[in-house]
């Protein structure tokens, strides 16, 4: 067992090795989520890609489905944390919403793996309680309560947002030029803001504002 700077016991060598193995399995699963149907992937392929022993798999996961669930949860939470970081300090819920949409729609060029996972996950992504979904619902509700959005049911507005976003992600993934991806992302934000009652000129101004840095 090691000690931290404060003198408290730190993770043991065994714990660190277990964490590395689990992390390698999840990383391999994320790569496969971005490119293949999980049903077609064998545990042998996963452990080979992770460079760990086959028997190690069952020390961490009971099934292949459990591993892919963990990989998806990690990817979605990574996106959620990114959005929290870049929208922190923005007061206008309409601007928060548009910023999250614009950054998410840019994922094909900024975070290609996340984009591919979202595209391949498809509409079931809208039913998760992680990533963009709960944050978008929160921002839509705040926008409605503040009088910024003219919507009656935030869940329907969320479905409209998710469907449009997945479509633009698919479109953006076919674009070679970064400028084309950025234009599609900003146009999506304009269209969604207008759908929710923001006047055109204001929607265009919000969707043209400089984006926060994403690292």
KEVO-849382 format. One record per residue (C-alpha): y, x, z. Coordinates in pm, whole numbers, plus 50000, padded with zeros to 5 digits. Example, Ala and Ser with C-alpha at 12.3 -4.5 7.8 and 13.67 -1.06 7.14 Angstrom:
BEGIN
{Y: 49550&X: 51230&Z: 50780}
{Y: 49894&X: 51367&Z: 50714}
// end
This chain:
BEGIN
{Y: 50000&X: 50000&Z: 50000}
{Y: 50348&X: 50130&Z: 49910}
{Y: 50676&X: 50082&Z: 50096}
{Y: 51004&X: 49955&Z: 49959}
{Y: 51337&X: 50129&Z: 50019}
{Y: 51385&X: 49905&Z: 50323}
{Y: 51054&X: 50019&Z: 50467}
{Y: 50878&X: 49685&Z: 50415}
{Y: 50530&X: 49697&Z: 50260}
{Y: 50538&X: 49676&Z: 49880}
{Y: 50271&X: 49570&Z: 49631}
{Y: 49950&X: 49768&Z: 49650}
{Y: 49811&X: 49964&Z: 49356}
{Y: 49556&X: 49686&Z: 49302}
{Y: 49831&X: 49421&Z: 49302}
{Y: 50033&X: 49621&Z: 49050}
{Y: 49730&X: 49662&Z: 48826}
{Y: 49656&X: 49288&Z: 48844}
{Y: 50018&X: 49208&Z: 48757}
{Y: 50006&X: 49442&Z: 48456}
{Y: 49683&X: 49286&Z: 48332}
{Y: 49816&X: 48933&Z: 48371}
{Y: 50139&X: 49032&Z: 48197}
{Y: 49947&X: 49189&Z: 47908}
{Y: 49737&X: 48874&Z: 47863}
{Y: 50045&X: 48651&Z: 47862}
{Y: 50226&X: 48881&Z: 47617}
{Y: 49926&X: 48870&Z: 47382}
{Y: 49911&X: 48491&Z: 47410}
{Y: 50281&X: 48463&Z: 47328}
{Y: 50233&X: 48667&Z: 47013}
{Y: 49951&X: 48438&Z: 46909}
{Y: 50147&X: 48123&Z: 46995}
{Y: 50411&X: 48242&Z: 46752}
{Y: 50171&X: 48286&Z: 46463}
{Y: 49843&X: 48098&Z: 46509}
{Y: 49683&X: 47777&Z: 46627}
{Y: 49557&X: 47851&Z: 46982}
{Y: 49240&X: 47653&Z: 46908}
{Y: 49146&X: 47917&Z: 46650}
{Y: 49192&X: 48212&Z: 46887}
{Y: 48900&X: 48347&Z: 47090}
{Y: 48922&X: 48499&Z: 47436}
{Y: 48776&X: 48816&Z: 47286}
{Y: 49070&X: 48838&Z: 47046}
{Y: 49315&X: 48784&Z: 47330}
{Y: 49168&X: 49055&Z: 47551}
{Y: 49152&X: 49299&Z: 47260}
{Y: 49517&X: 49231&Z: 47173}
{Y: 49609&X: 49276&Z: 47541}
{Y: 49396&X: 49594&Z: 47560}
{Y: 49213&X: 49474&Z: 47872}
{Y: 48847&X: 49422&Z: 47947}
{Y: 48692&X: 49088&Z: 47850}
{Y: 48579&X: 49026&Z: 48207}
{Y: 48934&X: 49074&Z: 48334}
{Y: 49039&X: 48749&Z: 48169}
{Y: 48865&X: 48529&Z: 48425}
{Y: 49023&X: 48716&Z: 48713}
{Y: 49353&X: 48558&Z: 48606}
{Y: 49283&X: 48239&Z: 48410}
{Y: 49011&X: 47976&Z: 48419}
{Y: 49042&X: 47896&Z: 48050}
{Y: 49216&X: 47984&Z: 47728}
{Y: 49423&X: 47665&Z: 47760}
{Y: 49551&X: 47776&Z: 48100}
{Y: 49661&X: 48109&Z: 47956}
{Y: 49845&X: 47948&Z: 47666}
{Y: 50012&X: 47704&Z: 47905}
{Y: 50134&X: 47999&Z: 48112}
{Y: 50257&X: 48179&Z: 47800}
{Y: 50446&X: 47871&Z: 47681}
{Y: 50596&X: 47814&Z: 48026}
{Y: 50717&X: 48174&Z: 48035}
{Y: 50874&X: 48146&Z: 47689}
{Y: 51049&X: 47819&Z: 47772}
{Y: 51179&X: 47951&Z: 48101}
{Y: 51307&X: 48263&Z: 47925}
{Y: 51507&X: 48040&Z: 47693}
{Y: 51629&X: 47829&Z: 47985}
{Y: 51750&X: 48133&Z: 48175}
{Y: 51926&X: 48262&Z: 47865}
{Y: 52112&X: 47932&Z: 47827}
{Y: 52203&X: 47922&Z: 48196}
{Y: 52345&X: 48273&Z: 48174}
{Y: 52559&X: 48214&Z: 47864}
{Y: 52697&X: 47874&Z: 47969}
{Y: 52776&X: 47967&Z: 48327}
{Y: 53146&X: 47920&Z: 48383}
{Y: 53202&X: 47671&Z: 48099}
{Y: 53351&X: 47354&Z: 48246}
{Y: 53349&X: 47111&Z: 47954}
{Y: 53002&X: 46950&Z: 47922}
{Y: 53056&X: 46901&Z: 47549}
{Y: 53117&X: 47273&Z: 47508}
{Y: 52818&X: 47358&Z: 47729}
{Y: 52596&X: 47134&Z: 47518}
{Y: 52726&X: 47272&Z: 47188}
{Y: 52695&X: 47631&Z: 47305}
{Y: 52330&X: 47577&Z: 47403}
{Y: 52256&X: 47413&Z: 47068}
{Y: 52429&X: 47688&Z: 46869}
{Y: 52248&X: 47966&Z: 47055}
{Y: 51910&X: 47795&Z: 47034}
{Y: 51947&X: 47733&Z: 46661}
{Y: 52022&X: 48104&Z: 46615}
{Y: 51689&X: 48208&Z: 46770}
{Y: 51527&X: 48287&Z: 46432}
{Y: 51752&X: 48593&Z: 46407}
{Y: 51817&X: 48672&Z: 46776}
{Y: 51478&X: 48596&Z: 46936}
{Y: 51228&X: 48543&Z: 46651}
{Y: 50924&X: 48506&Z: 46875}
{Y: 51086&X: 48228&Z: 47079}
{Y: 51189&X: 48051&Z: 46760}
{Y: 50836&X: 48066&Z: 46619}
{Y: 50689&X: 47937&Z: 46944}
{Y: 50930&X: 47644&Z: 46946}
{Y: 50861&X: 47559&Z: 46583}
{Y: 50485&X: 47578&Z: 46625}
{Y: 50493&X: 47382&Z: 46953}
{Y: 50688&X: 47108&Z: 46776}
{Y: 50774&X: 46771&Z: 46921}
{Y: 50557&X: 46806&Z: 47237}
{Y: 50822&X: 47061&Z: 47340}
{Y: 51053&X: 46762&Z: 47397}
{Y: 50828&X: 46640&Z: 47678}
{Y: 50836&X: 46959&Z: 47884}
{Y: 51032&X: 47005&Z: 48204}
{Y: 51126&X: 47365&Z: 48120}
{Y: 51354&X: 47550&Z: 47882}
{Y: 51618&X: 47369&Z: 47680}
{Y: 51493&X: 47015&Z: 47749}
{Y: 51598&X: 46957&Z: 48112}
{Y: 51921&X: 47146&Z: 48057}
{Y: 52010&X: 46942&Z: 47749}
{Y: 51937&X: 46618&Z: 47934}
{Y: 52155&X: 46733&Z: 48222}
{Y: 52443&X: 46821&Z: 47988}
{Y: 52413&X: 46492&Z: 47799}
{Y: 52427&X: 46299&Z: 48126}
{Y: 52727&X: 46500&Z: 48243}
{Y: 52899&X: 46444&Z: 47910}
{Y: 52841&X: 46071&Z: 47932}
{Y: 52959&X: 46052&Z: 48294}
{Y: 53272&X: 46252&Z: 48210}
{Y: 53352&X: 46028&Z: 47914}
{Y: 53293&X: 46308&Z: 47664}
{Y: 52989&X: 46149&Z: 47501}
{Y: 52960&X: 45785&Z: 47391}
{Y: 52590&X: 45743&Z: 47459}
{Y: 52398&X: 45473&Z: 47644}
{Y: 52061&X: 45638&Z: 47693}
{Y: 52060&X: 46018&Z: 47743}
{Y: 51685&X: 46031&Z: 47678}
{Y: 51731&X: 45885&Z: 47329}
{Y: 52018&X: 46129&Z: 47272}
{Y: 51785&X: 46408&Z: 47386}
{Y: 51520&X: 46296&Z: 47134}
{Y: 51783&X: 46301&Z: 46857}
{Y: 51891&X: 46649&Z: 46966}
{Y: 51538&X: 46785&Z: 46983}
{Y: 51430&X: 46647&Z: 46648}
{Y: 51741&X: 46778&Z: 46474}
{Y: 51714&X: 47115&Z: 46645}
{Y: 51350&X: 47162&Z: 46544}
{Y: 51441&X: 47076&Z: 46185}
{Y: 51724&X: 47329&Z: 46177}
{Y: 51504&X: 47595&Z: 46341}
{Y: 51253&X: 47541&Z: 46062}
{Y: 51529&X: 47564&Z: 45804}
{Y: 51683&X: 47872&Z: 45965}
{Y: 51346&X: 48047&Z: 45976}
{Y: 51346&X: 48046&Z: 45594}
{Y: 51691&X: 48202&Z: 45567}
{Y: 51714&X: 48577&Z: 45505}
{Y: 52089&X: 48608&Z: 45565}
{Y: 52212&X: 48596&Z: 45927}
{Y: 52530&X: 48422&Z: 45812}
{Y: 52324&X: 48132&Z: 45672}
{Y: 52146&X: 48091&Z: 46006}
{Y: 52477&X: 48094&Z: 46192}
{Y: 52628&X: 47834&Z: 45959}
{Y: 52329&X: 47604&Z: 46001}
{Y: 52345&X: 47641&Z: 46381}
{Y: 52715&X: 47560&Z: 46396}
{Y: 52682&X: 47268&Z: 46154}
{Y: 52407&X: 47124&Z: 46371}
{Y: 52635&X: 47139&Z: 46674}
{Y: 52916&X: 46965&Z: 46482}
{Y: 52685&X: 46686&Z: 46365}
{Y: 52538&X: 46627&Z: 46710}
{Y: 52879&X: 46622&Z: 46877}
{Y: 53003&X: 46371&Z: 46620}
{Y: 52690&X: 46160&Z: 46668}
{Y: 52771&X: 46145&Z: 47039}
{Y: 53129&X: 46035&Z: 46983}
{Y: 53334&X: 46355&Z: 46970}
{Y: 53605&X: 46337&Z: 46698}
{Y: 53545&X: 46552&Z: 46391}
{Y: 53833&X: 46797&Z: 46439}
{Y: 53743&X: 46855&Z: 46804}
{Y: 53372&X: 46889&Z: 46724}
{Y: 53451&X: 47144&Z: 46456}
{Y: 53675&X: 47340&Z: 46694}
{Y: 53409&X: 47346&Z: 46968}
{Y: 53141&X: 47458&Z: 46723}
{Y: 53368&X: 47733&Z: 46585}
{Y: 53454&X: 47889&Z: 46920}
{Y: 53338&X: 48242&Z: 46991}
{Y: 52994&X: 48240&Z: 47149}
{Y: 52919&X: 48427&Z: 47472}
{Y: 52713&X: 48742&Z: 47435}
{Y: 52338&X: 48689&Z: 47467}
{Y: 52246&X: 49046&Z: 47553}
// end
